[in-house]
Amino acid sequence: MRIGELLVEQKTLRRSDLDRVLAEKPADRRLVSTLIARGLLDFDDGARALGGQHGVPAALSKHLAGRDPALAKLIPATLGRESCALPLGRTSGGALIVACADPQPALRKALEAAAKVEVLMVVSPIQRLETLITKEYGAAAHDEFDVDFSSAVEVAPPLPDMDALDPDSVRLALTDLDDARVDKDPSQSGQFALPRATTAPPGPMSYDVAKVSIERATTREAAIDTAIAFIGGRWQAGIVLLVRDQQAVGVRGHNVKLPETLTIALTQPSTVAKAIETKKPSIQSAVGPAQAGLKHALANAATPAAAPVLVKGLPAAVLAVGDPFGSDDGLADLGKLADALGRAFERLVPR
């Protein structure tokens, strides 16, 4: 069964959305990754559907986050890049678990020959997997994010976390990795409020590392992933919002509560609106429903900050964060991060 039909059958995708994306999507773009990039499909639901189609376990967001980075060296960088394959962990029997975009028998043989160990292949959508592969092995030749930031950005609201609604949806989870080595942080869905941290997580990403990773990103989704990772080490909560007309729409977050659709009205006073108006990072507070909604989304942050992501001088997105770890408000680094993201967006505009 085709993957689109499978998603509709599983009721994780609406038929109308499938038909629209199929009509608009270039032939060389992967359907699942396109749906995820447009906010029409949850990443884990896409992974499970691919697992069902290929008859292999699915690597979910938590499995990618909980991978063992030391295992990446077990396969050559060229093989990892060209095959979009990355080791995640080991099974209880010692087999190497490798996430890939296309789990074919020939690839398994190549991986086993390179790693000199039995390989269990699992499948994952290419978006976040490619981000990790780029981090470990260098840039790969893919571009799966096809939202055009050179014009008004159209973003569908994020879908609810299906795991919270359907206990049977875990049927294709990668149980071999579902242990203490896996980060079970429910923020992987980006849609549920979590307890606010009081100290910074260990080993936060430096700005220099984030800048290099964003510069090497081959998709806008990969660049956004890096921005979220950097934000997670500096602030207790953060959101990436895309600008559309007079609204900023939340699409990705760290330790935030994203309702069915989070929108910040830019016609009302808020830290986000001020950043867009001035085209500069801002910590200016405001009073009103837009600011109240922003604070609530940022885990009830006391001091929100925002920086505009400019593409050709126009705001395409906004980085909004709340309550930094430590005494430094981090506004300078937030501004530099937004600038790096803007350059990446402009570089990756579809030609």
Secondary structure, DSSP 8 states (H G I E B T S, - for coil): --HHHHHHHTTSS-HHHHHHHHHHS-TTS-HHHHHHHTTSS-HHHHHHHHHHHHTS-B--HHHHHT--GGGGGGS-HHHHHHHTEEEEEE-TT--EEEEESS--HHHHHHHHHHHTS-EEEEE--HHHHHHHHHHHH---S-------TTS----------HHHH-GGGGGGB-GGG-STTS---GGGGS-S-----SS--SS---HHHHHHHHHH-SSHHHHHHHHHHHHHHHEEEEEEEEEETTEEEEEEEES----SS-EEETTS--HHHHHHHHTS-B-----SHHHHHHHHHTTS-SSEEEEEEEETTEEEEEEEEEEESSS---HHHHHHHHHHHHHHHHHT---
